[in-house]
């Protein structure tokens, strides 16, 4: 009897999950009908992310705040990066597009300048790091022919002589995340809570220019709990079963990615590992593993008598 109930649960789980992919794909008579959910499919969807449980300050026996870098070149992190094409429909978008679109539309308002969430960042501040406008040599010649007219606004440079460079999803090199590892003494286990995420992009002012070493930096920091509703509605590709994509909220909360620790909160002003393990990448990786092991060992030591 229990096996039959389990089979029914799996069956209905597959039905509800299939609605997240290209719903109505097998029943559509025209391409325009693909993705349009029926009333039954909408009723099966859970449109809200799984809420966090309340954790009292007295329940936290020990905690450690850590910063990590997600390298987008690693295969396990590809669901955050791909697809970089823009013609695969609204259900197939990289994480960067989900974040930047939500920020532009005002769906994500908790956007900050750093990982400590002290200074808010406006859309105007972000736009300055997203675009660069250059004038071609032909446009410069066009301007020099009558500078006074262009300064006064009587003439404008031809659009074909203006080159606009924009940061896109294909330019993202990775993501910086900050989170808290804490031991919940009421439940007796070590848990992780993500606090913020930031896309790492190249400097648009030097991007594509020859002879200049490309620099990368966090574009903006999003306070993760305030972005969960948006990330829950956006789906990440599931390589094992494309009929059951997972949400970006689930992907990040369940830590289905590979990341390298870059620093922890410490007495030295939260200094980076690379600041005291200089010019030795191997030692930096070993130090990151040491910190990770130190956090894990706390939970193990709780059960040693």
Secondary structure, 3 states (H helix, E strand, C coil): CHHHHHHHHHHHHHHHHHCCCCCCCCCCCCHHHCCCCCHHHHHHCCCCCCCCCCCCHHHEEEEEEEEEEEECCCHHHHHHHCCCCCCCCCCCCCHHHHHHHHHHCCCCCCEECCCCCCCECCHHHHHHHHEEEEECHHHHHHHHHCHHHHHHCCCCCCHHHEEEEECCHHHCCEEEEEEEEEEECCCCEEEEEEEEEEEEEECCCCCCCCCCCCCEEECCEEEHHHHHHHHHHCEECCCCCCCCCEEHHHHHHCCCCCCEEEEECCCCCCCEHHHHCCCCHHHHHHHHHHHHHHHHHHHHHCCCC
